[in-house]
Amino acid sequence: MSDVNALKDQGNKAFSAKDYDKAIELFTAAIAIDPSNHVLFSNRSAAKAGKKQWAGALEDAEQCVKLNQSWSKGYARKGAALHGARRYDEAVEVYEAGLKLEDSPALRKGLQEVKDAKGRDVTESLGLGKYFSDPSLIGKLATNPRTQKHMADPAFVQKLKLFQQNPALADSALQSDSRMIDVLGVAMGIDMQGFSRDDENDGLPPNFKYGPPPKARTPRTPPASTSRTPPTPTPAPARAPAPPAPVHEPEDVEMTDGDAEEAKAKADALAAKAQGTAHYKAQRFSEAAEYFKKAWDLWPKDITFLGNLGAAYLEAKEYDQCITTCELAVEEGRGLRADYKIIAKIFGRIGTAYTAKIDLVSAKKYFQKSLSEHRDAAILAKLQATEKAIAEAERQAYIDPAMSATAREEGNAAFKGGDFAKAVKLYEESIKRDPSDARGYNNRAAAYMKLMALAEALKDADKAIEVDPTFVKAYIRKATILQTMRDYSKALEALQAASSADTANAHAQEIQTQENKIQQALFTQRSDETEEQTLERAMKDPEVAQIMGDPVMQQILQQAQGNPGALQDHMKNPVVRQKIMKLINAGIIKTR
């Protein structure tokens, strides 16, 4: 499934870059791997819609709805495809079906856009009758000097209202009632009288008199150097001056400025956001949420409003609301081509909400999505902490002391049967089932010894001692391993630690027997050494070198040369005793 997610993420990036062909190709490849994934069909539908391939977009949207009928976004995709195909009634039905599942802002917005588009198409099909659909037309006619007199006729007013209700009737009425030409002129904002004057009417005000005709201009005399004389132009008959344009009374025309309205909506939204931020800082998260929600409703073109709303829900511990809101923000942000850093931040917020819900797997998923959009150190740290917590939770969930004991017994049986590799695996299972039981580590150390994996065996013996410092058998096992490695000095130290841990003297005989063997091996190893060679060998051990360089120990050793009994007194101090035993084991101090 990781391949599917990788293809989907790449497809989303191609879609954001408006490379719809590449996006379609990537989503198609992902669908080939996981044909039951409804999100992939939804994304490919969006990419095809970006190319205005409405039939293909509709086909994918229908498949998305078929795979998951409870996912409202599938209905949004289908509605958008039908809208693009100008199948408005079907698009309205689909959007309304989606709204029954979820009151999504995206569905509400899509539904309104379809209705608006349908209204525009209807208006364009009405011809001249569309000018009668203006709701303020009656008021304009009542205030216009040219049409005031017509409004005194109730039948005429009633006819106008009928045309407003059904503009399609207006085309035929224009032929039967000449007054409608004046009405149309007011509705269109032009002087229609010029199109309906009688031939005898010149359109000038009464008693208007023409001024004197203008004087004819004297033709310019061409220069004497001109080789041929141009023909003398025939003077054009004097024309009457053009009549002045008729003066219109100012009309009460309602103006709509979409840019101004949008600017106002944005300003109001930013004001609401500022109020929400003030409440958020004061830790009044419910009030903050209301203002952030209002900001988005006023101007749904900035997903930071939804991001802030999600943050307010997160602080109020309404984690499900936070997740739903942030997912909507991402969905809207893709359509608005929002900055990838904002998308990444919102993904991170979803991950934080899932962390608070102790859903670490989902939290990890969204932290990874956030980092795929933008690499942020804080989100990376959260991802690493989440992965560590998941591993620890899995480890804890796996612990079962009873099953650990069973695996250890099976390991013992394999060990006795000489199958040491199998024994190692079974002891490992025992350790995973109960890592607080030192016996698993100790037994695995024994199996490693049989396989001559002495370094691994020594690590297990040390771990067993770390888990249970009173486990005498672990010290004895460590001494045996060190003896096999011919590190006799450290083997003796391990046996001395075992003797200290064996407060009940249950293993005293075993410890003494092994110590005698090691001492004999030491004697054989050092029998031919001179004192200088012994000192040179011992000083290669950093601990021995440190002890020999200690001024206090130097004084004790000098005193012991003159009075051997004094050494016994000094050994009553545990720290000094440990150092003296180290020197004895190294052969620097000889006891016999």
C-alpha positions as CSV (number, residue, x, y, z in Angstrom):
1,M,0.0,0.0,0.0
2,S,3.0,2.3,0.4
3,D,3.3,2.3,-3.4
4,V,-0.4,3.4,-3.7
5,N,0.2,6.3,-1.2
6,A,3.3,7.4,-3.0
7,L,1.5,7.5,-6.3
8,K,-1.4,9.3,-4.8
9,D,0.9,11.9,-3.2
10,Q,2.7,12.5,-6.5
11,G,-0.6,12.8,-8.3
12,N,-1.8,15.4,-5.7
13,K,1.4,17.4,-6.3
14,A,0.9,17.2,-10.1
15,F,-2.7,18.3,-9.7
16,S,-1.6,21.3,-7.5
17,A,0.8,22.2,-10.3
18,K,-2.1,22.0,-12.8
19,D,-0.3,19.2,-14.6
20,Y,-3.6,17.4,-15.1
21,D,-2.3,14.8,-17.6
22,K,0.4,13.7,-15.2
23,A,-2.0,13.6,-12.3
24,I,-4.4,11.4,-14.3
25,E,-1.6,9.1,-15.2
26,L,-0.4,8.7,-11.6
27,F,-3.9,8.2,-10.2
28,T,-4.6,5.6,-12.9
29,A,-1.5,3.7,-11.9
30,A,-2.5,3.8,-8.2
31,I,-6.0,2.6,-9.1
32,A,-4.5,-0.4,-11.0
33,I,-2.9,-1.4,-7.7
34,D,-5.8,-0.6,-5.4
35,P,-9.1,-0.5,-7.5
36,S,-11.2,-0.4,-4.3
37,N,-9.8,2.9,-3.1
38,H,-12.6,5.5,-3.5
39,V,-10.3,8.4,-2.8
40,L,-8.2,7.6,-5.9
41,F,-11.3,7.8,-8.2
42,S,-12.3,11.1,-6.5
43,N,-8.8,12.5,-7.2
44,R,-8.8,11.4,-10.8
45,S,-12.3,12.8,-11.3
46,A,-10.9,16.2,-10.1
47,A,-8.0,16.0,-12.5
48,K,-10.3,15.2,-15.4
49,A,-12.6,18.1,-14.4
50,G,-9.5,20.3,-14.5
51,K,-9.1,19.3,-18.2
52,K,-12.9,19.9,-18.7
53,Q,-13.3,16.2,-19.5
54,W,-16.8,16.2,-17.9
55,A,-17.8,12.7,-19.1
56,G,-14.7,11.1,-17.7
57,A,-14.9,13.1,-14.5
58,L,-18.5,12.0,-14.0
59,E,-17.6,8.3,-14.6
60,D,-14.9,8.4,-11.9
61,A,-17.1,10.3,-9.5
62,E,-19.9,7.7,-9.9
63,Q,-17.4,4.9,-9.2
64,C,-16.2,6.8,-6.1
65,V,-19.8,7.1,-4.8
66,K,-20.4,3.4,-5.7
67,L,-17.3,2.3,-3.6
68,N,-18.2,4.5,-0.6
69,Q,-21.8,5.8,-0.5
70,S,-21.3,7.5,2.8
71,W,-18.4,9.8,1.7
72,S,-19.9,13.2,1.0
73,K,-16.9,14.3,-1.1
74,G,-17.8,11.8,-3.8
75,Y,-21.1,13.6,-4.2
76,A,-19.2,16.9,-4.5
77,R,-17.1,15.4,-7.3
78,K,-20.2,14.1,-9.1
79,G,-22.1,17.3,-8.7
80,A,-19.1,19.3,-10.1
81,A,-18.9,17.0,-13.2
82,L,-22.6,17.4,-13.9
83,H,-22.3,21.1,-13.4
84,G,-19.5,21.3,-16.0
85,A,-21.7,19.2,-18.4
86,R,-24.5,21.8,-17.9
87,R,-26.8,19.1,-16.5
88,Y,-27.9,21.5,-13.8
89,D,-31.0,19.7,-12.4
90,E,-29.1,16.5,-12.0
91,A,-26.2,18.3,-10.3
92,V,-28.6,20.0,-7.8
93,E,-30.1,16.5,-6.9
94,V,-26.6,15.1,-6.3
95,Y,-25.5,18.0,-4.1
96,E,-28.6,17.8,-2.1
97,A,-28.1,14.1,-1.6
98,G,-24.6,14.8,-0.4
99,L,-25.9,17.4,2.1
100,K,-28.2,14.8,3.6
101,L,-25.0,12.9,4.6
102,E,-23.0,15.8,5.7
103,D,-23.6,19.6,6.0
104,S,-20.3,20.3,4.2
105,P,-19.4,23.9,3.1
106,A,-18.0,22.5,-0.1
107,L,-21.4,20.9,-1.0
108,R,-23.3,24.0,0.0
109,K,-20.9,26.1,-2.1
110,G,-21.2,23.8,-5.1
111,L,-25.0,23.7,-4.9
112,Q,-25.2,27.5,-4.9
113,E,-22.9,27.7,-7.9
114,V,-25.0,25.3,-9.9
115,K,-28.2,27.2,-9.1
116,D,-26.5,30.5,-10.1
117,A,-25.3,29.0,-13.4
118,K,-28.7,27.6,-14.1
119,G,-30.2,31.0,-13.5
120,R,-27.8,32.7,-15.8
121,D,-28.6,30.2,-18.6
122,V,-32.3,30.8,-18.2
123,T,-31.8,34.5,-18.3
124,E,-29.7,34.4,-21.4
125,S,-32.5,32.3,-23.1
126,L,-35.2,35.0,-22.4
127,G,-34.1,37.5,-25.1
128,L,-35.3,41.0,-24.4
129,G,-37.6,39.7,-21.6
130,K,-34.5,39.4,-19.3
131,Y,-34.6,43.1,-18.8
132,F,-38.0,42.7,-17.1
133,S,-36.6,40.4,-14.4
134,D,-34.9,43.3,-12.5
135,P,-36.7,43.5,-9.1
136,S,-36.1,47.3,-9.0
137,L,-37.7,48.0,-12.4
138,I,-41.0,49.3,-11.0
139,G,-39.2,51.8,-8.9
140,K,-37.0,53.0,-11.8
141,L,-40.1,53.5,-14.0
142,A,-41.9,55.5,-11.3
143,T,-39.0,58.0,-11.0
144,N,-38.2,58.3,-14.7
145,P,-39.9,61.4,-16.3
146,R,-40.5,59.5,-19.6
147,T,-42.4,56.6,-17.9
148,Q,-44.0,58.3,-14.9
149,K,-47.2,58.9,-16.9
150,H,-47.5,55.2,-17.9
151,M,-47.4,54.1,-14.2
152,A,-50.7,55.9,-13.6
153,D,-52.4,53.1,-15.5
154,P,-53.1,50.2,-13.1
155,A,-53.6,47.8,-16.0
156,F,-50.2,48.7,-17.3
157,V,-48.5,48.2,-13.9
158,Q,-50.3,44.8,-13.6
159,K,-48.9,43.8,-17.0
160,L,-45.4,44.8,-15.9
161,K,-45.7,42.6,-12.8
162,L,-46.9,39.7,-15.0
163,F,-43.8,40.2,-17.2
164,Q,-41.5,40.2,-14.1
165,Q,-43.0,36.9,-13.1
166,N,-42.7,35.4,-16.6
167,P,-40.2,37.4,-18.7
168,A,-40.7,35.1,-21.7
169,L,-44.1,36.8,-22.3
170,A,-42.4,40.2,-22.7
171,D,-41.2,39.6,-26.3
172,S,-44.7,39.4,-27.7
173,A,-46.0,42.3,-25.6
174,L,-43.5,44.7,-27.1
175,Q,-45.4,44.5,-30.4
176,S,-48.8,45.2,-28.9
177,D,-48.0,48.1,-26.5
178,S,-45.7,50.9,-27.7
179,R,-45.3,52.0,-24.1
180,M,-43.1,49.0,-23.5
181,I,-40.5,50.6,-25.7
182,D,-40.1,53.3,-23.1
183,V,-39.9,50.7,-20.4
184,L,-37.3,48.8,-22.2
185,G,-35.2,52.0,-22.7
186,V,-35.2,52.6,-18.9
187,A,-34.4,49.0,-18.2
188,M,-31.5,49.1,-20.7
189,G,-30.3,52.6,-19.7
190,I,-30.6,54.0,-23.2
191,D,-32.9,56.4,-25.2
192,M,-35.2,54.2,-27.2
193,Q,-37.4,57.1,-28.5
194,G,-35.1,57.6,-31.5
195,F,-36.1,54.1,-32.8
196,S,-39.8,54.9,-32.7
197,R,-40.2,58.5,-34.0
198,D,-42.5,59.4,-36.9
199,D,-40.8,60.4,-40.1
200,E,-42.1,64.0,-39.8
201,N,-40.8,64.4,-36.3
202,D,-37.2,65.6,-36.3
203,G,-36.9,65.1,-32.5
204,L,-36.0,68.8,-31.8
205,P,-37.5,70.8,-29.1
206,P,-40.5,73.2,-30.0
207,N,-39.6,76.6,-31.5
208,F,-36.1,75.5,-32.2
209,K,-34.4,77.8,-34.8
210,Y,-31.4,77.0,-37.0
211,G,-28.5,79.3,-36.8
212,P,-26.9,81.0,-39.9
213,P,-25.1,78.6,-42.2
214,P,-21.4,78.4,-41.7
215,K,-19.1,80.3,-44.1
216,A,-17.5,78.3,-46.9
217,R,-13.8,77.8,-46.4
218,T,-11.5,79.3,-49.1
219,P,-9.5,76.5,-50.8
220,R,-5.8,76.5,-50.1
221,T,-3.6,77.5,-53.0
222,P,-1.2,74.8,-53.9
223,P,2.6,75.8,-54.0
224,A,3.9,77.2,-57.3
225,S,6.4,74.4,-57.7
226,T,3.6,71.8,-58.1
227,S,3.8,70.4,-61.6
228,R,0.2,69.8,-62.1
229,T,-2.8,71.7,-60.8
230,P,-5.3,69.6,-58.9
231,P,-9.0,69.9,-59.9
232,T,-10.8,72.6,-58.0
233,P,-13.1,70.9,-55.4
234,T,-16.8,71.5,-55.7
235,P,-18.0,73.2,-52.6
236,A,-20.3,71.0,-50.5
237,P,-23.7,72.3,-49.8
238,A,-24.0,73.9,-46.4
239,R,-25.4,71.5,-43.8
240,A,-27.6,72.3,-40.9
241,P,-25.8,71.9,-37.5
242,A,-26.4,68.7,-35.8
243,P,-29.2,68.9,-33.2
244,P,-28.0,68.8,-29.6
245,A,-28.3,65.5,-27.9
246,P,-31.4,65.2,-25.8
247,V,-30.9,65.8,-22.1
248,H,-31.9,62.8,-20.0
249,E,-33.0,63.1,-16.5
250,P,-30.8,61.2,-14.0
251,E,-32.1,57.6,-13.5
252,D,-32.0,55.6,-10.3
253,V,-29.9,52.7,-11.7
254,E,-28.8,50.1,-9.1
255,M,-25.1,49.4,-9.5
256,T,-23.5,46.1,-8.3
257,D,-19.8,46.0,-7.8
258,G,-18.6,42.4,-7.4
259,D,-15.0,43.5,-6.6
260,A,-16.2,45.9,-3.9
261,E,-18.4,43.2,-2.3
262,E,-15.6,40.7,-2.3
263,A,-13.3,43.3,-0.7
264,K,-15.8,44.0,2.0
265,A,-16.4,40.3,2.6
266,K,-12.6,39.8,3.0
267,A,-12.3,42.8,5.3
268,D,-15.1,41.5,7.5
269,A,-13.6,38.0,7.5
270,L,-10.2,39.4,8.6
271,A,-11.9,41.4,11.3
272,A,-13.7,38.2,12.6
273,K,-10.4,36.4,12.5
274,A,-8.8,39.1,14.6
275,Q,-11.5,38.8,17.2
276,G,-11.1,35.0,17.1
277,T,-7.4,35.4,17.7
278,A,-7.9,37.7,20.7
279,H,-10.3,35.1,22.3
280,Y,-7.8,32.3,21.5
281,K,-4.9,34.1,23.2
282,A,-7.2,34.6,26.2
283,Q,-7.9,30.8,26.1
284,R,-11.6,31.4,25.4
285,F,-11.6,28.7,22.8
286,S,-15.3,28.3,22.2
287,E,-15.7,32.0,21.4
288,A,-12.6,31.9,19.2
289,A,-14.1,29.0,17.3
290,E,-17.3,30.9,16.6
291,Y,-15.3,33.9,15.1
292,F,-13.0,31.7,13.0
293,K,-16.1,29.9,11.7
294,K,-17.7,33.2,10.9
295,A,-14.6,34.4,9.1
296,W,-14.7,31.3,6.8
297,D,-18.4,31.7,6.1
298,L,-17.8,35.4,5.1
299,W,-14.9,34.7,2.8
300,P,-14.2,31.0,2.0
301,K,-11.0,31.7,0.1
302,D,-8.5,31.6,2.9
303,I,-8.0,28.2,4.6
304,T,-6.1,29.8,7.5
305,F,-9.5,30.5,8.9
306,L,-10.2,26.8,9.0
307,G,-6.7,26.1,10.3
308,N,-7.3,28.5,13.2
309,L,-10.7,26.9,13.8
310,G,-9.0,23.5,14.0
311,A,-6.5,24.9,16.5
312,A,-9.3,26.3,18.7
313,Y,-11.0,22.8,18.6
314,L,-7.6,21.2,19.5
315,E,-7.1,23.4,22.5
316,A,-10.7,22.8,23.6
317,K,-9.9,19.1,23.4
318,E,-12.6,18.6,20.8
319,Y,-10.3,16.4,18.8
320,D,-12.8,14.9,16.3
321,Q,-14.0,18.4,15.4
322,C,-10.4,19.5,15.0
323,I,-9.7,16.6,12.6
324,T,-12.8,17.1,10.5
325,T,-12.2,20.8,10.2
326,C,-8.6,20.4,9.3
327,E,-9.4,17.7,6.7
328,L,-11.9,20.2,5.2
329,A,-9.2,22.9,5.2
330,V,-6.9,20.6,3.2
331,E,-9.6,19.7,0.7
332,E,-10.5,23.3,0.2
333,G,-6.9,24.3,0.1
334,R,-6.2,21.9,-2.8
335,G,-8.9,23.7,-4.8
336,L,-7.7,27.1,-3.9
337,R,-4.0,26.2,-4.7
338,A,-3.1,27.1,-1.1
339,D,0.6,27.4,0.0
340,Y,2.1,23.9,0.6
341,K,3.5,25.2,3.9
342,I,0.0,26.0,5.2
343,I,-1.2,22.5,4.1
344,A,1.7,21.0,5.9
345,K,0.9,22.9,9.1
346,I,-2.7,21.7,9.0
347,F,-1.6,18.1,8.4
348,G,0.6,18.4,11.4
349,R,-2.3,19.7,13.5
350,I,-4.3,16.6,12.5
351,G,-1.4,14.5,13.6
352,T,-1.3,16.3,17.0
353,A,-5.1,15.7,17.4
354,Y,-4.6,12.0,16.8
355,T,-1.7,11.9,19.2
356,A,-4.0,13.3,21.9
357,K,-6.6,10.6,21.0
358,I,-3.8,8.0,21.5
359,D,-4.3,6.9,17.9
360,L,-0.5,6.9,17.2
361,V,-0.8,5.0,13.9
362,S,-3.0,7.8,12.4
363,A,-0.8,10.5,14.0
364,K,2.3,9.0,12.3
365,K,0.4,8.9,9.0
366,Y,-0.5,12.6,9.1
367,F,3.0,13.7,10.4
368,Q,4.4,11.9,7.4
369,K,1.9,13.7,5.1
370,S,2.9,17.0,6.7
371,L,6.6,16.3,6.0
372,S,5.8,15.4,2.4
373,E,4.4,18.9,1.9
374,H,7.1,20.8,3.8
375,R,10.0,19.5,6.0
376,D,9.7,21.1,9.4
377,A,12.0,20.3,12.3
378,A,9.2,20.4,14.9
379,I,7.0,18.0,12.9
380,L,10.0,15.7,12.3
381,A,10.6,15.6,16.1
382,K,6.9,14.7,16.6
383,L,7.1,11.9,14.0
384,Q,10.2,10.4,15.6
385,A,8.6,10.6,19.1
386,T,5.5,9.0,17.7
387,E,7.4,6.2,16.0
388,K,9.3,5.5,19.3
389,A,6.0,5.5,21.2
390,I,4.5,3.1,18.7
391,A,7.4,0.7,19.0
392,E,7.3,0.9,22.8
393,A,3.5,0.3,22.8
394,E,4.0,-2.7,20.5
395,R,6.7,-4.1,22.8
396,Q,4.5,-3.6,25.9
397,A,1.6,-5.2,24.1
398,Y,3.7,-8.2,23.3
399,I,4.7,-8.9,26.9
400,D,3.2,-12.1,28.4
401,P,5.2,-13.8,31.2
402,A,3.3,-17.1,30.8
403,M,4.2,-17.3,27.1
404,S,7.8,-16.2,28.0
405,A,8.1,-19.2,30.3
406,T,6.8,-21.5,27.6
407,A,9.3,-20.2,25.1
408,R,12.1,-20.5,27.6
409,E,11.2,-24.2,28.4
410,E,11.1,-24.9,24.7
411,G,14.6,-23.3,24.4
412,N,15.9,-25.4,27.2
413,A,14.6,-28.5,25.3
414,A,16.4,-27.4,22.1
415,F,19.6,-26.7,24.1
416,K,19.6,-30.2,25.6
417,G,19.0,-31.6,22.2
418,G,22.0,-29.9,20.8
419,D,20.1,-27.5,18.5
420,F,21.7,-24.3,19.8
421,A,20.6,-22.0,16.9
422,K,17.0,-22.9,17.6
423,A,17.6,-22.5,21.3
424,V,18.8,-18.9,20.6
425,K,15.6,-18.1,18.7
426,L,13.4,-19.5,21.4
427,Y,15.3,-17.6,24.2
428,E,14.9,-14.5,22.1
429,E,11.2,-15.0,22.0
430,S,11.2,-15.5,25.7
431,I,13.0,-12.2,26.2
432,K,10.5,-10.3,24.0
433,R,7.6,-11.8,26.0
434,D,9.2,-10.8,29.3
435,P,12.3,-8.6,29.1
436,S,12.3,-8.2,32.9
437,D,13.2,-11.9,33.4
438,A,17.0,-12.3,33.6
439,R,16.8,-16.0,33.0
440,G,16.1,-15.5,29.3
441,Y,19.3,-13.5,28.8
442,N,21.4,-15.9,30.9
443,N,20.2,-18.9,29.0
444,R,20.7,-17.3,25.6
445,A,24.3,-16.5,26.7
446,A,24.8,-20.2,27.3
447,A,23.5,-21.0,23.8
448,Y,25.8,-18.3,22.3
449,M,28.8,-19.9,24.1
450,K,28.0,-23.2,22.4
451,L,28.0,-21.5,19.1
452,M,31.3,-19.7,20.1
453,A,29.7,-16.3,19.7
454,L,31.5,-15.2,22.8
455,A,31.0,-11.4,22.4
456,E,27.2,-11.9,22.1
457,A,27.3,-14.2,25.1
458,L,29.1,-11.7,27.2
459,K,26.6,-9.0,26.3
460,D,23.7,-11.2,27.4
461,A,25.4,-12.0,30.7
462,D,26.0,-8.3,31.4
463,K,22.3,-7.7,30.5
464,A,21.1,-10.4,32.8
465,I,23.2,-8.8,35.6
466,E,21.7,-5.4,34.7
467,V,18.1,-6.7,34.9
468,D,18.7,-8.6,38.2
469,P,21.9,-7.6,40.1
470,T,21.2,-10.4,42.6
471,F,21.2,-13.2,39.9
472,V,24.3,-15.2,41.0
473,K,24.2,-17.5,38.0
474,A,24.6,-14.6,35.6
475,Y,27.9,-13.6,37.3
476,I,29.1,-17.2,37.1
477,R,28.1,-17.3,33.5
478,K,30.1,-14.2,32.8
479,A,33.1,-15.6,34.6
480,T,32.9,-18.7,32.4
481,I,32.7,-16.7,29.2
482,L,35.7,-14.6,30.3
483,Q,37.6,-17.7,31.2
484,T,36.9,-19.1,27.7
485,M,38.2,-15.8,26.3
486,R,41.3,-16.2,28.5
487,D,40.6,-13.0,30.2
488,Y,41.4,-14.5,33.6
489,S,41.7,-11.3,35.6
490,K,38.2,-10.1,34.7
491,A,36.9,-13.7,35.1
492,L,38.1,-13.6,38.7
493,E,36.4,-10.2,39.3
494,A,33.1,-11.7,38.0
495,L,33.5,-14.6,40.5
496,Q,34.2,-12.2,43.3
497,A,31.0,-10.2,42.3
498,A,29.1,-13.5,42.3
499,S,30.4,-14.3,45.8
500,S,29.2,-10.9,47.0
501,A,25.8,-11.4,45.5
502,D,25.5,-15.0,46.9
503,T,24.5,-13.8,50.4
504,A,23.0,-17.3,51.2
505,N,26.1,-19.1,50.1
506,A,24.0,-21.3,47.8
507,H,26.6,-21.2,45.1
508,A,29.7,-20.9,47.3
509,Q,31.2,-24.3,46.3
510,E,30.6,-23.7,42.5
511,I,32.2,-20.3,42.8
512,Q,35.2,-21.6,44.7
513,T,35.7,-24.5,42.2
514,Q,35.7,-22.2,39.3
515,E,38.0,-19.7,41.0
516,N,40.6,-22.4,41.7
517,K,40.5,-23.4,38.0
518,I,41.1,-19.8,37.0
519,Q,43.9,-19.3,39.5
520,Q,45.6,-22.4,38.2
521,A,45.3,-21.1,34.7
522,L,46.7,-17.8,35.8
523,F,49.6,-19.5,37.5
524,T,50.4,-21.5,34.4
525,Q,50.1,-18.4,32.2
526,R,52.4,-16.3,34.5
527,S,54.8,-18.9,35.7
528,D,57.6,-17.8,33.4
529,E,57.0,-14.0,33.8
530,T,59.4,-11.8,35.5
531,E,58.1,-9.0,37.7
532,E,58.9,-6.5,35.0
533,Q,56.9,-8.5,32.4
534,T,54.0,-8.9,34.8
535,L,53.9,-5.2,35.5
536,E,54.2,-4.4,31.8
537,R,51.3,-6.8,31.0
538,A,49.1,-5.5,33.8
539,M,49.7,-1.9,33.0
540,K,48.0,-2.5,29.6
541,D,44.7,-2.6,31.5
542,P,43.5,1.0,31.9
543,E,41.9,0.3,35.3
544,V,45.2,-1.2,36.6
545,A,47.1,1.8,35.3
546,Q,44.7,4.2,37.0
547,I,45.0,2.3,40.3
548,M,48.8,2.3,40.1
549,G,48.8,6.1,39.5
550,D,46.6,6.8,42.5
551,P,48.8,8.4,45.3
552,V,46.7,6.8,48.0
553,M,47.1,3.4,46.6
554,Q,50.9,4.0,46.1
555,Q,51.1,4.8,49.8
556,I,49.1,1.7,50.8
557,L,51.3,-0.6,48.6
558,Q,54.5,0.9,50.1
559,Q,53.2,0.3,53.6
560,A,52.2,-3.3,52.7
561,Q,55.8,-4.1,51.6
562,G,57.0,-3.4,55.1
563,N,54.0,-4.7,57.0
564,P,51.9,-7.2,55.0
565,G,49.3,-7.4,57.8
566,A,48.4,-3.7,57.2
567,L,47.0,-4.7,53.8
568,Q,44.3,-6.7,55.5
569,D,43.3,-3.6,57.5
570,H,43.0,-1.5,54.4
571,M,40.8,-4.1,52.7
572,K,38.1,-3.4,55.3
573,N,37.3,-0.4,53.1
574,P,35.1,-1.7,50.2
575,V,36.6,0.8,47.7
576,V,40.2,-0.1,48.6
577,R,39.4,-3.8,48.7
578,Q,38.1,-3.7,45.1
579,K,41.3,-2.0,43.9
580,I,43.5,-4.4,45.8
581,M,41.6,-7.4,44.4
582,K,42.1,-5.9,40.9
583,L,45.9,-5.8,41.5
584,I,45.9,-9.3,42.9
585,N,44.0,-10.6,39.9
586,A,46.5,-8.8,37.6
587,G,49.4,-10.5,39.4
588,I,51.0,-7.3,40.7
589,I,50.2,-8.3,44.3
590,K,51.2,-11.9,45.0
591,T,49.3,-13.8,47.7
592,R,51.5,-16.9,47.6
